[in-house]
Amino acid sequence: MPRPTQIPSFDRKGAVDRVLRLMEIPGKSCEESLVVQHLRTALLEAGYAENQITIDDVHRQSPAGGEVGNLILNLPGTLKAPRRLLMAHVDTVPLCVGCKPALKGNVVKSKDKTTALGADDRSGAAVLLTTAIELARQKLPHPPITFFWPVQEEIGLLGARFVNLKHLGNPKLGFNWDGGSAAMATIGATGAYDLLIEVEGLASHAGVHPEDGVSAIAIAGLAIADLQKNGWHGLIIKGKSTGTSNLGVIQGGDATNVVTSRVVLRGEVRSHDPKFRKKLVTEFKQAFERAAGEVRSAAGQTGKIRFMATLKYESFELPAQEPCVQSALAAIGRLGLKPETKISNGGLDANWLSVRGLPTVTLGSGQQHVHTVNETLQLDDYLHGCAIAMLLATGEV
Ligand SMILES: [Zn+2]
């Protein structure tokens, strides 16, 4: 176990108050104005100048729209070194809206049992805010730094996907706080496609002339059975290749006496391997096309498939020698923690930044059981996250 050395000092009570306050502010994806304004005001109060703080217009590029853009604080360095990016998303899942955080011992929970907490990712947002405030308060020397609070992470990593990298000042090392254990560095993550499948059949009277119809439900049923039986639905293991898939939404039909002419399905496929991920998409497409050919009316008509696969996020894996990984692991070690690395099966803002040329490692800030009413914030991990951010922001590691 490495021994703790030179742990940076910061106002721990201030850091705790800050995260409690941030978790209270409603701000589901696309409705982040209150939290962005709260952070901006806190930065101004810390002494940063208006012209160092930008709110971009990413919501105008985002397919989801939204009311506000990403918040960015750009600082020139007092030390000469490559620019570093510290980031954490500000939106939460809708389940967090209305949350009243309650601190008990070292754990924060929601007072109301019907809401999540929003530690995902207000804990990360508070790690950044604390670091920015402490840099100003203690007048600490630091390399050029960009603090980046993206919007719209929970609905597809959109703030990070569409941010103009020039607005971030072209940093070379990226650090993202959006996780649990402070000892864990996530150095890669899977990639995913969204699937939209429209099955077009042919309507007819189900009692009088069912043979004149082509049932879209029957086509979908055959396709799903085919995928399930052949190991392409759910957890997928084919030799050395692995992935997951899920058909999560199926909609269609409005009467029992009509042969259903239309069904729409939505699903996803994921794999760390881009080639295998494309193969999963092809397997889904072919299964539905085969099924469409198997269901015929008496006159020989068949159904039609409209199949759309959209890349949600590309996978990435940072090499161990990547400077951001090396610095992150060194910072964790400085606190006396044993650094661990992992590859995530979920997408992160770091996916888009890493794929767009800014290698970004994701670190812990105390979140547990995110997206559920059992969500908690572990204060030890959160405060360790703050200390790690201080080390990274001051270029100590
Ligand atoms: Zn998150």
Boltz pocket constraint, residues with backbone or C-beta under 6 A from the ligand:
constraints:
  - pocket:
      binder: B
      contacts: [[A, 89], [A, 120], [A, 121], [A, 153], [A, 178]]
      max_distance: 6.0
